[in-house]
Amino acid sequence: MYSLYNYGQMLADKPRMDAYIAALRRSVNKDSVVLDLGCGPGIFSMIACQLGARRVYAVDPNPSIQIAREAAHTNGFADKIEFFEGISGDLRLTERVDTIISDLRGVLPWYEELVPAIIDARERLLKPGGQLIPQRDLLFAAVVEAPEKYAELVGPWETNDFDCSSARKVATNTWRKTHVSPPQLLCEPVCWKVLDYYAVNNADLTEELSLQINRSGKAHGFILWFDAELIEGIGFSNAPDKPALIYGNGLFLFSDPVDVVESDLVNLRIEAKLINGGYVWRWDTKILTEANEVKCQFRQSTLFGTPLSTTKLRKQSSAFRPDLTESGKVEHFILSLMTGTYSLEEIAEQLQKQFPQRYSDWHQALNDVSTLSAEFSE
């Protein structure tokens, strides 16, 4: 979930903002109904109002939506914007909208629930022939020479007196945001995927691509980035030869650096699967010589980029027989009383009586009750 700092950085990214404003200007008129999907502090919603939108629906589960409410009131748009604090899948409207605007991406478009949210909103909430902003993202890839970044991420686990190969494995099975300059590229960028938001119907990704090395060097991994087409003729690029935008490039390391020469071929299979609200990435690499001999092969995944606790794995086994910890019993007790009958104060009073060793008075218990109420109550 984005922080206020993240939203501020997005707002300060002038090429991004200029492109979105231009797309809204072309899309919105005085009869328009607009859905601001993931509205954050509400800037796009207020711009749509400025451009004459008849109605704007602004949705976001992020608490920053309160800033959007206050900004709408301060700027005189409160009567035109209807706010919904929650996930867009729960949003029900009495009318379909003319335009859906969103920027729920991270470094790459496959980020949290972006793709499912757009699919759902497009199918349920957009008028036939309505406008999506963005309409598509174009994905690019290139093999890179990045010794400093590789040393920063992997080096600490290679330059000490102990065998830290387990940590090194974790480090090389993660990917990071970075900014790469054109001289670091070892091949021409390849456009390997067009993510068409009007047509996409699957949140997951599986693609294969080939990258032809065009100069000798040491390959430390590959980068991915997207160029956005917000509306026909309006967009922005995250390419290494363009001014750096907030999104950056995604650096996927190889298990080991590889010496490559001109005419070597790098074959990649890239997968991203949405699991429990986040993406698990896998990248399989095969580097071939001009004579079609295998120079090296790597199989990597962010599954291996997270340290695995044997204790947690044991507790997730299908044969494990769980029992609640005291904290679990506390939460179970609180939730069992959230029936619409008791106030938070009354629940806290009962909680303190049930767990007197944990809470000295009901005021202390109220904090835990309020926390669960904020997350689970209607």
C-alpha positions in Angstrom: 0.0 0.0 0.0 1.3 3.4 -0.9 2.4 5.9 1.8 1.8 9.7 1.7 5.4 10.0 0.8 4.8 7.7 -2.3 1.8 9.8 -3.3 3.9 13.0 -3.0 6.6 11.6 -5.2 4.0 10.6 -7.8 2.6 14.1 -7.7 6.1 15.6 -8.1 6.9 13.5 -11.1 6.2 16.1 -13.8 6.3 13.9 -16.9 3.9 11.5 -15.3 1.5 14.2 -14.1 1.6 16.1 -17.4 0.7 12.9 -19.3 -2.2 12.0 -17.0 -3.6 15.5 -17.1 -3.4 15.5 -20.9 -5.2 12.2 -21.0 -7.9 13.4 -18.7 -8.3 16.6 -20.6 -9.0 14.6 -23.8 -11.3 12.2 -22.1 -13.4 14.3 -19.7 -16.2 16.7 -20.5 -19.2 18.3 -18.7 -21.3 15.2 -19.1 -18.6 12.7 -17.9 -18.9 10.3 -15.0 -15.4 9.3 -13.8 -14.1 6.5 -11.6 -10.8 7.3 -9.9 -9.6 3.8 -9.0 -7.1 4.0 -6.2 -7.6 7.7 -5.7 -5.1 8.2 -2.9 -5.2 11.9 -2.0 -7.7 12.7 -4.8 -5.7 14.7 -7.2 -7.0 13.0 -10.3 -10.6 13.3 -8.9 -10.2 17.0 -8.5 -8.6 17.5 -11.9 -11.6 15.6 -13.4 -13.9 18.1 -11.6 -11.9 21.0 -12.9 -12.4 19.7 -16.4 -16.2 19.6 -15.9 -17.0 16.1 -14.9 -20.6 15.7 -13.8 -19.8 13.1 -11.2 -16.6 11.5 -9.8 -16.5 8.3 -7.8 -13.2 8.0 -5.8 -12.3 4.6 -4.3 -9.3 3.5 -2.2 -8.8 1.3 0.9 -5.9 3.5 1.9 -6.5 5.9 4.8 -5.1 8.7 2.6 -8.6 8.9 1.2 -9.4 11.1 4.2 -7.0 13.6 2.8 -8.9 13.4 -0.5 -12.2 14.1 1.3 -10.7 17.1 3.0 -9.1 18.4 -0.2 -12.4 18.0 -2.1 -14.2 20.1 0.6 -11.4 22.8 0.7 -11.3 23.1 -3.1 -15.1 23.2 -3.6 -15.6 19.8 -5.2 -17.3 17.9 -2.3 -20.7 18.0 -4.0 -19.2 16.3 -7.2 -17.0 13.6 -5.7 -18.4 10.6 -3.9 -15.8 8.7 -1.8 -15.7 5.0 -1.1 -13.2 3.8 1.5 -12.7 0.1 0.6 -11.7 -2.1 -2.3 -13.2 -1.5 -5.7 -14.6 -5.0 -5.8 -17.1 -4.0 -3.2 -18.1 -0.8 -5.0 -21.7 -0.8 -6.3 -22.8 2.1 -8.4 -26.3 3.1 -9.8 -24.7 4.1 -13.1 -21.8 3.1 -15.3 -18.9 5.5 -15.8 -17.5 7.0 -18.9 -13.9 7.0 -17.8 -11.8 4.9 -15.4 -8.5 6.4 -14.4 -5.9 4.6 -12.3 -2.3 4.3 -11.5 -2.0 1.3 -9.1 1.4 0.1 -10.5 4.6 -0.4 -8.7 7.9 -0.6 -10.6 6.0 -3.0 -12.9 2.3 -3.3 -13.7 2.0 -6.7 -12.0 1.7 -5.1 -8.5 -0.6 -6.2 -5.7 -4.2 -6.2 -7.0 -3.8 -3.8 -10.0 -4.8 -6.2 -12.8 -7.7 -7.9 -11.0 -9.1 -4.5 -10.0 -9.0 -3.1 -13.5 -10.6 -6.3 -14.9 -13.4 -6.1 -12.4 -14.0 -2.4 -12.8 -13.9 -2.6 -16.6 -16.5 -5.4 -16.7 -18.9 -4.1 -14.0 -18.5 -0.3 -13.9 -17.4 1.0 -17.3 -19.9 1.9 -20.0 -19.6 0.1 -23.4 -17.1 2.1 -25.4 -15.9 3.9 -22.2 -12.3 5.1 -21.7 -9.6 3.4 -19.7 -6.6 5.5 -18.5 -4.1 3.9 -19.0 -5.2 1.9 -22.0 -2.1 -0.3 -22.2 1.4 -0.7 -20.9 4.3 -2.0 -23.1 6.9 -4.1 -21.3 10.5 -4.0 -22.3 13.6 -6.0 -21.3 17.4 -5.8 -21.7 20.4 -7.6 -20.3 22.5 -5.4 -18.2 26.0 -5.0 -16.7 25.5 -3.7 -13.2 28.6 -4.5 -11.1 27.9 -1.9 -8.4 24.3 -3.0 -7.8 25.3 -6.7 -7.8 28.0 -5.9 -5.3 25.6 -4.0 -3.1 23.0 -6.8 -3.0 25.2 -9.9 -3.1 28.7 -8.7 -2.1 28.2 -8.6 1.6 27.5 -12.4 1.6 30.7 -13.1 -0.3 33.2 -10.9 1.5 33.3 -12.1 5.1 35.0 -15.0 7.0 31.9 -17.2 7.0 30.0 -19.3 4.5 26.9 -17.2 3.9 25.7 -19.1 0.8 22.2 -19.4 2.2 21.9 -15.6 2.4 23.5 -15.2 -1.0 20.8 -17.5 -2.5 18.1 -15.3 -0.9 19.8 -12.1 -2.3 20.0 -13.4 -5.9 16.3 -14.6 -5.8 15.0 -11.1 -5.2 14.5 -8.2 -7.6 14.9 -4.5 -6.9 14.0 -1.1 -8.3 16.9 0.6 -9.9 17.7 3.1 -12.6 20.0 1.9 -15.4 21.8 4.1 -17.9 22.1 3.1 -21.6 25.8 2.2 -21.5 25.0 -0.6 -19.1 22.8 -2.4 -21.7 24.4 -5.4 -23.3 21.7 -5.8 -25.9 19.0 -3.8 -27.7 15.8 -3.6 -25.6 13.0 -5.9 -26.7 9.3 -5.2 -26.3 8.1 -8.6 -25.0 4.6 -7.9 -23.8 1.7 -5.6 -24.4 -0.6 -5.4 -21.4 -3.9 -4.2 -22.9 -6.2 -3.2 -20.1 -9.2 -3.5 -22.4 -8.5 -7.1 -23.2 -6.6 -8.6 -20.2 -8.5 -11.3 -18.4 -5.8 -13.0 -16.4 -3.9 -11.5 -13.4 -1.0 -13.8 -13.9 1.9 -13.6 -16.4 3.9 -16.2 -18.4 6.1 -15.1 -21.2 9.2 -16.3 -23.1 11.6 -14.0 -24.8 15.1 -13.9 -26.4 17.7 -11.2 -26.1 20.7 -11.0 -28.5 23.9 -9.8 -26.9 25.5 -7.0 -29.0 28.7 -6.3 -27.0 31.0 -8.2 -24.8 30.7 -7.7 -21.0 29.7 -9.3 -17.8 26.0 -9.8 -17.5 24.6 -9.4 -13.9 21.0 -9.8 -14.8 18.2 -8.2 -16.8 16.0 -5.2 -16.4 12.3 -4.9 -17.1 10.3 -1.6 -17.5 7.1 -0.4 -18.9 6.1 2.4 -21.2 2.6 3.7 -20.6 0.0 4.6 -23.3 -2.6 6.5 -21.3 -4.8 7.4 -24.2 -4.0 7.3 -27.9 -0.9 9.5 -28.5 -0.3 10.3 -24.8 2.0 8.5 -22.5 5.4 8.3 -21.0 8.5 6.1 -21.1 10.6 4.5 -18.3 13.3 3.5 -20.7 17.0 3.9 -19.6 17.6 6.6 -22.2 14.7 8.7 -20.9 14.6 11.0 -17.8 14.1 8.9 -14.7 10.5 8.6 -13.5 9.2 7.5 -10.2 8.7 3.9 -11.4 12.3 3.1 -12.3 13.4 -0.2 -13.8 13.1 -3.7 -12.2 16.5 -5.4 -11.9 16.4 -9.2 -11.8 19.8 -10.6 -10.9 21.4 -13.8 -12.3 22.5 -16.4 -9.8 26.1 -15.6 -10.9 27.5 -13.0 -13.2 28.2 -14.3 -16.7 30.8 -13.3 -19.2 29.0 -12.8 -22.5 30.2 -11.9 -26.0 28.5 -10.5 -29.1 26.1 -13.0 -30.6 25.4 -14.8 -27.4 21.6 -15.4 -26.9 19.8 -15.0 -23.6 16.6 -16.9 -23.4 14.2 -16.0 -20.6 11.0 -17.4 -19.3 9.3 -15.0 -16.9 6.3 -15.8 -14.7 4.4 -13.7 -12.2 1.6 -15.4 -10.2 -0.7 -13.5 -7.9 -0.9 -15.3 -4.5 -2.6 -13.8 -1.5 -2.5 -10.2 -2.8 1.2 -10.3 -3.9 3.1 -11.6 -6.9 5.5 -14.5 -6.8 8.0 -14.0 -9.7 10.0 -16.7 -11.4 12.7 -16.2 -14.0 14.4 -19.1 -15.8 17.5 -18.1 -17.8 19.5 -20.0 -20.5 22.5 -18.4 -22.2 23.6 -19.9 -25.5 26.7 -19.3 -27.6 26.5 -18.6 -31.3 27.1 -22.3 -31.8 24.0 -23.0 -29.7 26.0 -24.5 -26.8 24.6 -23.8 -23.4 26.9 -21.4 -21.5 24.8 -21.5 -18.3 21.4 -22.0 -16.9 19.6 -20.5 -13.9 16.2 -21.1 -12.3 15.3 -18.4 -9.9 12.2 -17.3 -8.0 11.1 -14.9 -5.3 10.0 -18.0 -3.4 13.6 -18.5 -2.7 14.1 -14.8 -1.9 12.3 -15.1 1.4 14.0 -16.9 4.3 11.9 -19.9 5.3 11.3 -20.6 8.9 11.0 -24.3 9.7 8.7 -23.4 12.6 6.3 -21.6 10.3 6.5 -24.3 7.7 5.6 -26.9 10.3 2.6 -24.8 11.3 1.4 -24.6 7.7 1.6 -28.4 7.1 -1.8 -30.0 6.3 -1.1 -32.5 9.2 -0.5 -29.9 11.8 -3.0 -29.7 14.6 -3.2 -26.0 15.7 -4.1 -24.6 19.0 -4.5 -20.9 19.7 -1.8 -18.9 21.5 -3.0 -16.4 24.1 -2.9 -13.7 21.5 -5.0 -15.9 19.2 -7.5 -16.5 22.0 -7.7 -12.8 22.7 -8.5 -12.0 19.0 -11.0 -14.9 18.9 -12.8 -13.6 21.9 -12.9 -10.0 20.6 -14.2 -11.1 17.2 -16.9 -13.4 18.8 -18.4 -10.3 20.4 -18.5 -8.2 17.2 -22.1 -9.0 16.5 -23.5 -5.5 16.3 -24.7 -5.8 19.9 -21.9 -4.4 22.0 -20.0 -1.2 21.9 -16.2 -1.2 21.8 -16.1 -0.1 25.4 -18.4 -3.0 26.4 -16.2 -5.5 24.5 -13.1 -4.1 26.1 -14.7 -4.4 29.6 -15.5 -8.1 28.9 -12.1 -8.7 27.4 -10.3 -7.3 30.5 -12.4 -9.6 32.8 -11.6 -12.6 30.6 -7.8 -11.9 30.5 -7.1 -10.0 33.7 -3.4 -11.0 33.7 -3.0 -9.3 30.2 -5.0 -6.1 30.8 -5.0 -4.1 34.0 -8.2 -2.2 33.0 -10.6 -1.9 30.1 -8.9 1.2 28.8 -5.8 -0.9 28.1 -7.9 -3.6 26.4 -9.6 -1.0 24.2 -6.5 -0.6 22.1 -6.7 -4.3 20.9 -10.4 -4.1 20.4 -10.2 -0.9 18.3 -7.5 -2.4 16.2 -9.6 -5.4 15.2 -12.6 -3.2 14.8 -10.8 -1.0 12.3 -9.8 -4.1 10.3 -12.9 -6.3 10.4 -16.0 -4.4 11.4 -18.6 -3.0 8.9 
